[in-house]
């Protein structure tokens, strides 16, 4: 418990910024209109592609088993996020297409 209090005291500025960022992120995201959701989601998927590249680089430089496992886990979860995001984006774009007249 003493180690946790020491860590919190030493890093109180960083902890404050992280907590403030969480509240700011929730506030910003809650006010995004539905029309902008699809482009923002596509942009987030592109950014997560960079995370996948970084995880692959980490795996390539892994010196122990833990780093290799964490890198592999990051690649798998990042890939799931990108694929799932594009599937959701595609489904949302389908809603805006006009239906063919019969």
N, C-alpha and C positions, 0 to 999 in steps of 0.2 A: 504494500500500500504506500509505503514511503517513497518507493521508486516512481510510482505513478504520480504522486504529488510533486516530486522533484521535476519530473518530465513536464508536467502541466505548468509549473511555475517557470521553468526555463523557456518554454515555447508558448507562453500565453498570447503573444501577439499573433503568431501563426494560427493558433486555435481560434482566436477571435475572428480573424479574416476568413477562415474556413466556415465558421458558423454564420457569419454575415453573408458569405457567398451562397450558402444553402438557402437562406431566406430570400435573397435577391433573385436567385434562380427560380425558386418556386413562384415568386411574384411575377417575374417576366414571362415564364412559360404559361401561367394561368391566364394571361391576357393576350395570348396569340390567337388571332382569328382562325377559323377553320380553313379558310381559303389559303392561308400561308403555311398550313401544317405540312402539306405535301412537299413543297420546295425545301422547307427547313429539314424535313426528315431525310430527303435525298442528300442534302449537304452534310448532315450528321453521319450518314452512311459513308460518304466519301472520306470524312475525317477518320472514321473508324478503320477504313482501309489502311491509313497511315499507321494506326496502332498495330494492325496485323503485320505490316512490314517491320515495325520495330520489334515485335515479339519474335519474328523469324530471325532477326539479327541477334537478339538476345540468346536464342537457342543455338545459333552458330558459334557464339562465344562462351557458351556455358562450360564451366570448369567442374561443376559438381552435379549430382543427380537432382537436387532440389531446384536449381536454376533451370535445368532442362525440363523438369516437370511443370514448373510455373510458366515457362515460355510456351510449352505445348498447350497448356490450359488456356493461356492468353490467346493463342492462335485459334483454338477451337471455339472459344466463347466469342471472340471478335468476328469470326466467320459466321457463326450463328446469328449474331446481331446484324451484320451486313445483309445476309441473305434474307432474314426475316424482315428487315426494314424495307428492302426492295420489294418483297412480296406484298407488304402492307401498302407501300406507295403505289404499286401497280393496281391493287384492288381499289384504292381511293381514286386513281385516275380513271378507272373503268366507270365509276359513278358519274363522272362528268361527260362521258361520251353520249352522243345522241343515239337513241335506240333506232334500229332500222324499221322503216314503215313497211307494213305487210299489205 
